[in-house]
Amino acid sequence: MKSNNTKGVRTGIFFLVVAVVFIVSLMWWYDGTRAVDSTDTKPVAFTIKSGDGVRTIAANLSEKNLIRSSTAFFVVVKMLRLETNLQAGEFRIFRSMDARTIAQTLTHGIADSWITTLEGWRIEEVAAKVSKDLDIPESEFLKVAKEGYMFPDTYMVSRDATVGAIVKVFTDTFNEKVSDTMRLEAKKNNLTFPQALILASIVEREGHTNEDRPIIAGILLNRLKADWPLQADATLQYALGYQTKEKTWWKKELFDDDKAVRSPYNTYINKGLPPAPICNPGLSAINAVLFPKATDYMYYIHDKEGTAHYAKTLEEHNANVSKYLR
């Protein structure tokens, strides 16, 4: 009898331990797989890089506080047999999602795409980038976009966004970066802000560094005040348009014949500013025009290494040309 009682106690203890382990595991599973915050509806950008495994993805999700337990997420993926279905790309994840929903979201429906545009790109170059990254026809983008206001930056854009919504992302950023106070600075140089933006687009293409842009902006303002033509190569490049042989919108080498092209953007034969921006300038070029460096220089060139050289007179300018470009 005593032996049977001992055996029964051991069996009872065993089942009690199993029950406790089961309950604890169930509680861990429930806590580890439930949403981090069921009330948080703000999307969080999450990236899966090519080659990322489940453990890496789980660790990255945990680091961004998108899941409660990287181990629980790993088990969820294994149980659902989704390991080979997780895709590389950009996703919008919500902390109100549970682990199962997040795992399934990462297998399809990439919601966003990163797009980067560079300072000095003309609108056609921006359109080509938008078309490539977001599958938007270039012609549709060009109908809505406005040269000069497509602020160069890196954006995360919804892949199902309309052309109008994409253009708004650019212009909203422009309006955010270029404050009303900054726009008022243009008046100090007897320019409207649209005129200042035109000049900034020229400075963006003509200047190479943050140091030479304010000086070049000052030189171009000096030429405007003196009623001289700007004679900016960048405006001539814009007027000449796409170069089929070079496969670029910006002709690399200009000749005297190019300076005779009939265009309102040819500042070799037309005084004053061109009718609109020639590219989309960045903040450095815009600030250079709003806060130019005052000098007596009237000319500038860049040597083959990109260093700027300035001159007050035509004689000094010609000497710089002979010294640095011939």
C-alpha positions in Angstrom: 0.0 0.0 0.0 2.8 2.4 0.9 4.5 1.7 -2.4 1.3 2.4 -4.4 0.8 5.6 -2.5 4.3 6.8 -3.3 3.8 5.9 -6.9 0.6 7.8 -7.0 2.2 10.9 -5.4 4.9 10.9 -8.0 2.4 10.6 -10.8 0.5 13.4 -9.4 3.6 15.6 -9.0 4.5 14.7 -12.6 1.2 15.8 -14.0 1.2 18.9 -11.8 4.6 19.9 -13.2 3.4 19.2 -16.8 0.4 21.3 -16.1 2.5 24.2 -14.7 4.9 24.0 -17.6 2.0 24.0 -20.0 0.3 27.0 -18.4 3.6 28.9 -18.1 4.4 28.1 -21.8 0.9 29.2 -22.8 1.3 32.4 -20.9 4.7 33.0 -22.5 3.3 32.2 -25.9 0.4 34.6 -25.4 2.5 37.4 -24.1 5.3 36.9 -26.7 3.0 36.9 -29.7 0.5 39.5 -28.8 0.8 43.1 -30.1 3.3 45.4 -28.5 0.6 48.1 -28.2 -2.9 47.4 -29.5 -3.7 51.2 -29.5 -0.7 52.3 -31.5 -1.8 53.0 -35.1 1.3 54.9 -36.3 3.2 53.1 -39.1 6.8 52.2 -38.6 9.2 51.8 -41.5 10.9 48.4 -41.5 13.5 47.1 -43.9 14.4 43.5 -44.7 17.7 43.4 -46.6 18.5 40.8 -49.2 20.0 37.8 -47.3 18.5 38.5 -43.9 17.5 35.3 -42.2 14.6 34.8 -39.7 16.7 35.3 -36.7 18.1 38.6 -38.1 14.6 39.8 -39.0 13.3 38.8 -35.6 16.2 40.7 -33.8 15.6 43.8 -36.0 11.8 43.7 -35.2 12.6 43.5 -31.5 15.1 46.3 -31.7 12.4 48.6 -33.2 10.0 47.4 -30.5 7.6 45.9 -33.1 7.4 42.5 -31.4 7.5 41.4 -27.8 9.8 38.4 -28.2 12.2 37.5 -31.0 12.1 33.9 -30.0 8.3 33.8 -30.2 8.3 35.5 -33.6 10.9 32.9 -34.8 8.6 30.1 -33.6 5.6 31.7 -35.3 7.4 31.8 -38.7 8.5 28.2 -38.3 5.0 27.0 -37.4 3.4 28.9 -40.3 6.2 27.7 -42.6 6.9 31.2 -43.8 10.7 31.1 -43.5 11.3 31.0 -47.3 8.4 33.4 -48.0 9.8 36.5 -46.2 10.7 39.1 -48.8 13.4 41.7 -48.9 12.1 45.3 -49.1 10.4 48.1 -47.3 7.3 47.6 -45.2 5.0 49.5 -43.0 4.5 47.7 -39.7 2.2 48.8 -36.8 2.8 48.0 -33.1 -0.9 47.1 -33.0 -0.1 44.0 -35.1 0.5 40.6 -33.4 3.4 38.5 -34.3 1.4 36.3 -36.7 0.1 39.3 -38.6 3.5 40.8 -38.9 5.0 37.5 -40.1 2.3 37.3 -42.8 2.7 41.0 -43.8 6.4 40.4 -44.4 5.6 37.8 -47.1 3.7 40.1 -49.4 2.4 43.6 -50.1 5.5 45.7 -49.9 3.8 49.0 -49.1 6.6 51.5 -49.6 9.6 52.2 -51.7 12.6 54.4 -51.1 13.4 57.0 -53.8 16.4 59.3 -53.8 16.8 62.3 -56.1 20.0 64.4 -56.3 20.7 68.1 -56.1 20.9 69.6 -59.6 18.7 67.1 -61.4 16.4 68.6 -63.9 12.8 67.6 -63.9 13.2 65.0 -66.6 15.9 63.2 -64.5 13.5 63.2 -61.5 10.8 61.8 -63.7 13.0 59.0 -64.9 13.9 58.1 -61.3 10.2 58.1 -60.3 9.3 56.0 -63.2 12.0 53.4 -62.5 11.4 53.1 -58.7 7.6 53.6 -58.6 6.5 52.5 -62.0 5.0 55.9 -62.8 5.0 56.9 -66.5 7.5 59.8 -67.0 5.0 61.7 -69.1 2.4 61.6 -66.3 4.9 62.9 -63.7 6.0 65.7 -66.1 2.4 66.9 -66.5 2.1 67.7 -62.8 5.7 68.3 -61.5 7.2 71.8 -61.4 10.8 72.5 -62.1 12.7 73.8 -59.1 10.2 72.6 -56.5 11.0 68.9 -56.6 13.2 69.1 -53.5 16.1 66.7 -53.7 16.1 64.2 -50.8 15.5 60.5 -49.9 11.8 59.7 -49.6 9.7 56.7 -48.6 6.7 56.7 -50.9 3.7 54.4 -51.0 4.0 52.2 -54.1 0.3 52.8 -54.8 0.6 56.6 -54.5 -0.9 58.7 -57.3 1.2 61.0 -59.4 -0.3 64.0 -57.6 0.5 62.5 -54.2 4.1 61.8 -55.2 4.6 65.4 -56.4 3.0 66.6 -53.2 5.6 64.7 -51.2 8.3 66.7 -53.0 6.7 70.1 -52.8 5.7 69.6 -49.1 9.3 68.9 -48.3 10.3 72.0 -50.3 7.9 74.1 -48.3 9.1 72.6 -45.1 12.8 73.2 -45.9 12.4 76.7 -47.3 10.7 78.7 -44.6 8.7 82.0 -45.1 11.5 83.8 -43.3 14.0 82.5 -45.9 11.8 83.6 -48.8 11.7 87.1 -47.5 15.5 87.3 -47.7 15.3 87.4 -51.5 14.0 91.0 -51.3 17.3 92.1 -49.9 18.9 91.3 -53.3 16.0 92.9 -55.2 14.6 89.5 -56.2 11.3 87.9 -55.8 11.5 84.4 -54.3 10.7 82.7 -57.7 13.6 84.7 -59.2 15.9 83.7 -56.3 14.9 80.1 -57.0 15.8 80.4 -60.7 19.2 81.8 -59.7 19.7 79.1 -57.1 19.1 76.5 -59.8 21.9 78.1 -61.8 24.2 78.2 -58.7 23.5 74.5 -58.0 24.8 73.6 -61.4 27.6 76.1 -61.6 28.9 75.7 -58.0 30.8 72.7 -56.9 31.1 73.2 -53.1 29.4 74.9 -50.2 32.3 77.3 -50.2 32.2 78.5 -53.8 28.4 78.7 -54.2 27.9 81.9 -52.1 30.7 83.5 -54.1 29.3 82.4 -57.4 25.9 83.6 -56.3 27.4 87.0 -55.5 29.1 87.2 -58.9 25.9 86.4 -60.8 24.1 89.0 -58.7 26.9 91.5 -59.6 26.4 90.7 -63.3 22.6 91.2 -63.0 23.1 94.6 -61.3 25.5 95.6 -64.0 23.0 94.6 -66.7 25.5 92.0 -68.0 24.4 88.7 -69.4 25.0 85.9 -66.9 26.9 83.7 -69.4 26.3 80.6 -67.3 27.2 77.4 -69.0 24.5 75.5 -67.1 21.7 77.5 -68.7 23.2 76.7 -72.1 23.3 73.0 -71.2 19.7 73.2 -70.2 18.8 74.9 -73.5 20.6 72.2 -75.5 18.6 69.5 -73.9 19.2 65.7 -74.0 22.5 64.6 -75.6 21.9 61.3 -77.3 25.5 60.3 -77.8 26.5 61.2 -74.3 23.2 59.9 -72.8 22.9 62.8 -70.5 20.8 66.0 -70.1 23.9 68.0 -69.5 26.3 68.4 -72.4 29.8 67.8 -71.1 31.8 70.0 -73.5 30.4 73.3 -74.9 31.6 75.0 -78.1 31.2 78.5 -79.5 28.5 77.2 -81.8 26.5 76.1 -78.8 26.4 79.6 -77.5 24.3 80.7 -80.5 21.4 78.4 -79.8 18.1 80.3 -79.9 16.5 79.8 -76.5 15.3 82.0 -73.6 17.5 79.9 -71.4 20.6 80.9 -73.3 22.2 83.4 -71.0 25.0 84.1 -73.4 22.7 86.0 -75.8 19.9 87.0 -73.3 20.4 89.3 -70.4 18.7 88.7 -67.1 17.4 85.5 -65.6 15.9 82.6 -67.7 12.2 82.2 -67.5 12.2 79.3 -65.0 14.6 77.2 -62.9 16.9 74.9 -64.9 17.0 72.2 -62.2 15.9 71.4 -58.7 18.4 73.0 -56.3 19.3 71.8 -52.8 19.3 73.9 -49.6 22.9 74.9 -50.0 22.4 76.5 -53.4 19.2 78.2 -52.2 20.9 79.6 -49.1 23.9 80.7 -51.3 21.5 83.0 -53.2 19.6 84.2 -50.2 22.9 84.9 -48.3 25.5 85.5 -51.0 29.1 86.6 -50.4 29.7 90.1 -51.5 32.8 90.6 -53.6 34.0 92.7 -56.5 34.4 89.6 -58.7 32.6 89.5 -62.0 34.0 86.3 -63.5 34.7 82.7 -62.4 35.9 79.4 -63.8 36.5 76.0 -62.5 39.8 74.2 -63.3 40.0 70.5 -64.3 40.1 69.5 -60.6 36.9 71.5 -59.9 38.6 74.3 -58.0 37.0 77.8 -58.5 39.1 80.8 -59.7 37.7 84.3 -59.6 38.5 87.5 -61.4 37.5 91.2 -61.2 38.3 92.1 -64.8 38.2 90.5 -68.2 42.0 90.5 -68.3 42.2 88.6 -65.1 39.6 86.2 -66.2 41.4 85.5 -69.5 44.6 85.0 -67.6 42.8 82.4 -65.4 41.4 80.7 -68.5 44.9 80.5 -70.0 46.4 79.2 -66.8 43.9 76.7 -65.6 42.0 75.5 -68.7 44.5 75.5 -71.6 
